[in-house]
């Protein structure tokens, strides 16, 4: 066994599990455990957190031997543009209304690819917005406000 | 006969104009998204789930079931045409199907897959109709201890069938169970893990979790490395198999249907296992095994029938026990709960229209797939050429609308982003998302039954081993765990998955 983990992905995976287990374990401390006859709300989560901690440690220990696949490329551009898209929609769908909010959301998401040029992105966002408004708002009759109170008209 | 009158009831429900329409929409949407590479059946259903919530419970579940078969069918289409299985159960189809396509026999491979799937679907629909009712009677005798043990078996099976490290799959189940605990404790009303966020008190939103972990994580993974998809074939060729093709596919279809029907009932993802088992069997019984891997028609017919049969019979544990056999069924349970139906043995007696309607719609859905998809293959091939950078903004827009429309809660949209990040981090660390989802769905049920069983037995844990059904189920779980940890089995299991990836 060497001093450094040879399987870096698994080492990270082990640390991830341990952190999650500690988080859940810490959150259960305020809950009543009860007895095994009458289990309190904290009993089962406590057992699970402990199990997860053990598994995390095992994964970490095992990462010191054996080779694994590397983590590989991370889709930074994807993360930067994809994840904010639903968040933006959530923040503005009530204020701006369904139509403008969805338009910007699609525009944000489309930037996640290096291949998307500005003009096609605009055309796509317009198409998606128009079709979705027709389908969801008019045809299915979902109770969305098409234009919200933040807009002057 | 009871069976016939029940089936008649089912067909009368399923063939109402409205339900036929939603079945058709489901099948078409499912195929459409299933054909788009990189998005499997689970992600498809997760994304389309919210659309169905506006419908009546029966129509909604019929449409979801349609999406499921459609997505599976679409998955085999991409497996054959571009060697890219839409989901793991069509991975086997890709081996010989893609070779057939390269030899200009893509049309025949697609037709074989369709015929095999339809035949298997017909047989297994009847099996579901025959076996589901007696099983619900057994299931009604299940107490808390039996339910607990059965769910343990389901979770263990999902680990056994996951890719890669068993330990990490086990950790995902536990994490899923923990995520399922978030919310208000049913017995005491104590809030758990909500960190002062009021929106968490009803539990984490199931749709947000599924869309994030399956849908968004898959989009991010596809964006890692954008390259052109290889198109083998623009010419699909003749769709009509010749007489010798028919002769070559009958045996494999029959055997595949048999294997698939049995393995599909097993909790934990029988359809994948069924496809592999069928391929192995066909290779063994074939007169010229060397043909396999070079475009053997049996290598398409067998596994395709098997995975479709398995996909149908996996409804048996769902409809009778309320236990999901795979992540897709977990999504179905989520849909039922949102619709106000408690999945379990009572569904058959309390809601016969729903129960038999779904069963009948399975067959109708399969029929629609054959009738519609063979003529539409040209359209699907065109769709394969749509570049990914056009598709994913559309998918993101649909996900956002869909998740928001479930309960008009903007908080769910932030949760989608969070679970998308979590799901992507998990794929990067080589964790499988399927066991997590199963754990999440079963978590609250597992805990409730554990606590109830312990109260009923006055705190004596031996209740789980002193009741024969419970003991059998636990022994089976133990057996599965021992098997997957045995070095020899582990090795061959790895080989199977390497073959599926290669």
Interface residues (C-beta under 8 A of the other chain):
Chain A: X9 X10 X12 X13 X16 X17 X20 X24 X27 X28 X31 X32 X35 X36 X37 X38 X39 X40 X41 X42 X43 X44 X45 X48 X49 X51 X52 X55 X56 X58 X59 X62 X68 X69 X71 X72 X73 X74 X75 X77 X78 X79 X82 X83 X84 X85 X86 X87 X89 X90 X91 X93 X94 X102 X105 X106 X107 X109 X110 X112 X113 X114 X115 X116 X120 X121 X124 X125 X128 X129 X132 X136 X140 X142 X143
Chain B: X51 X54 X165 X167 X168 X170 X171 X174 X175 X177 X178 X181 X185 X187 X188 X190 X192 X193 X195 X216 X219 X220 X221 X223 X224 X225 X226 X387 X388 X389 X390 X392 X393 X394 X396 X397 X398 X399 X400 X401 X403 X404 X405 X408 X410 X411 X412 X413 X414 X416 X417 X420 X421 X424 X425 X428 X429 X430 X431 X447 X450 X451 X454 X455 X458 X459 X461
